Amino acid sequence: MATDLSQIFKAYDVRGTVPDQLSPQVARAIGRAFARAVVLPDAAASGRAAAVVVGHDMRESGPGLVEAFAAGLTAEGVDVTRIGLCSTDGLYHASGVLGLPGAMFTASHNPASYNGIKLCRSGARPVGEATGLADVREITRVILDDSETAPGTGTGTGSGSGTVTDRDTLADYAAFLRGLVDLSGLRPLKVVVDAGNGMGGLTVPAVLGDAAGLPALPLDIVPLYFELDGTFPNHEANPLEPANLVDLQTAVVANEADLGLAFDGDADRCFVVDERGVPVSPSAVTALVGLREVEKEKAAGRTPTVIHNLITSRAVPDLLSAAGAELVRTRVGHSFIKAEMADRDAVFGGEHSAHYYFRDFFFADTGMLAAMHVLAALGEQQHPLSALAEMYEPYVASGEINSTVPDAAEATRRVLDAYRTAYPAIVVDTLDGVTVSHWDDHPQWWFNLRASNTEPLLRLNVEAADEDIMVKVRDDVLSLVRAEADEAGGAA
């Protein structure tokens, strides 16, 4: 077997370079494995026909990989509905409304040479390492090792007679989202949108404009890089990196816009900048959107539950619990958030990485729906976004800082030893990495150190009550984290 599957099967999805890691042959094998591990067993348990909905983003390799993947599914007797170009949340919508397992071919914000597959069960329920992806990987390994290439060969139980049909779901997706947030009565807003040559170039005109046949909204959209181009000729489609927001920030100020929106490559994440071109933190967006969902839940006579990961600002639990919500803190990662969302019947969930999850959207993440809530919150009152966002950003955060270290466990131990000596009253928890908190004393601060699963990195996030405290804690922790690496460099 030429492909090392351990390199492309990640914790939540499949991702690798094309065609050396993710080739049509591998995609076909994954299609067969997905059928055997997930689709056929789920169909048998539910009494429904075995079928999968499949979409892809704007990468040039997408259609060929989809064709191979569909061939693998049909070889196992599974029917395939292809929806063509779509955002990841567009695929989740199709999985939810059609009641089908799904596969989205995308590598999100990764460079043009990459592609990948995000898999889900019917209703957009996630397929991750602990919920079926490991089984898909092992069956794929067997198929490739046994050279199972023809329909009906090997250990598959399908008939080899699955069908492929095409369906356009973009208009239904746009109408579904419009039904969740009413933007028709807003004051007029000018909005600059940077699609980064990703799928936002397709979805924004459909949802926020009239490209899908919906009534026009009181929005003046100024487009940046709406041309679908998987080579990303203007900048990476990763708004989490500050350099990729510069064009949007400049355009917001130059156009005297009310705000700016930036989507990543597959448009499941949305980042916001205010009228000054200043980024609004995803934690502030989590608090803003969360409060809207909490009030809606309370108005329906229900006690709202909101999920947030441990890297979000302390402002999120502070504000939402004060509004009457029950807060659930989770590890970083969408599979953990989605599992808690479903288990707790949570109305909303948010992450520091700008993933936003909604019960009304099959407990799945959608950047577009979060953007619509921000537009509604801004357009329903007269203050600028900077003043609105200020209420949700009372603290100062470092952002995520990566350090390359030879031994992450030893670096973490060094930090813990130093802080336990200097601050006996700290609280330490190990939900995800280590979180050290001095929040119940003054000065107020906390930090989290998490080791990367795939690289020799430690990731640091710090938050404090003011800038000086945050800077001191950040610099002190980094000096401890990097001490061993610095010594190794000096010795070299």
Phi, psi and omega in degrees: 000120185285328185270130173273100186296335179295340180276339184249339175273110181264188181293329186239346185200185174250135181204133179189176180281148182248132003258005188292324177260315180244095181256168174304323179297317179293319179299320178296316179297320178295322176301315178295319181293320177299319177300312185289320186278327189235304193293307183294315177299318180294321179295319179296322181290328184266347183077014180259160177295148180279117181207155182222141173258135187229134175224173179210158177270199191273004181294142185298331182281350187301305184302319179295320179291322177298317180300317180291317179298316179297323178297323176295318178295312182294331176297337178262009179084016182261133175282148183235130170251114179266129179251005173069215182295130179198163170278166178297319178289338172294323176292318178299320178300313180297318177299321181290311185283330179273347181067039184236149167300157185222160175219123179248121179270108181198153168243023175054245185264002182293161182299170188298334182286352183260154163211174183193183181222126170256122184253148175213157171277177179301149183074019178064022178288134190290148170245106179239189184308317184267359185234031173126339184291325177296322177294319177300317180299313184292323177291323175301318179300315180297316181298315181291321179294325181272001180055043177283102183241342184257146177304139175085359180266171175073212188257008180295153182252001182283168184274345184078011186241027178294154181251161176236126175231157179250144182212137177261117184246004186298315182295321178295320178299314181297316181294323179299313180293319177301329179286347181266331180224120181274112180255004189289333185260015182287158166293152182301135179231139171261126187231121172270130180237123175258108179273351177060028184063017179260196190289347172300334177295338176265318188278326182297313177298330181284318186271313184265347176246204182244019184294336179261013178087010179273158179300147178294147178255163179283052182236130173259102185270123173258109187274140170236122172057053179275349180291125180290118184206104183289359174270353177051066187289344185259311174195164177301145180272055182226086183293351177295334177276123184306326182298332182277357176261352188299315181299319179295314181300317179297317183291325178298313181292315183297326182266002183050046183279163178280332178190170175231148177235137177232131179250150174279184190302316181263008171060030173264350175243145179227133177245149188235138169236147183276186186293345176268357185085012181270130180297140171264125186295146176302332176294320177295320177295320177302316180293316181299308181292320180301319179296324177295318180289325178297314180296322178296320179293318179294323179296334178273003177082019181246152174276118185282141172243134180233136180256139173216149177275169189285355178267346179295158181300149173298344177297331182296302177294327179301307186288319185284324176292324176296334179274359176103011180269153169267125184258137177237123183263132184233173170293165175286139176128134189293333180293325178290316179298311183296321179297315179292322178304311183290316182298323185262359186052045184287146182279335186200154174212149181217152178233159179293344182271008178075029166265130182232132190241140185226133173301323180293349180241046174063029182061018183257171183266141178209115177291328182296317180294322175298317178299321180295322176295319178297315178300318180295315181298321180287315186283348179273357178217176191258352183285153175289162183298326180300318179290322179294314183292331182302328180293337185254005180231064183281346185244174183243128183242154181276339196076171184277128182240124181262139176232130174278122184227146179289333183214099184296322181295319180291320178297320178295317179299320180298318179295313182298317180300316182295317184283329176292328177286316185281330185226082183300339184270003182296154173250130182241131171228159187237034178301320179206105191067219174232134174247124180250122186237134172237031190285334182273000177234174178246139001286152184274128176198160170208157173214157176233136174242122178231134176278140174292146177281342189237349184224159179282060186238147165248133182255126182248132170232132181233142171222145181211171182288336177211170187297315184298318180293316180301314181298317180297312180297315180304310184291323178296315181294316181297323179295324177288318180299317189267002184300313183293319179295320178296319178295320179295321178294321179293321180294326180292000000 
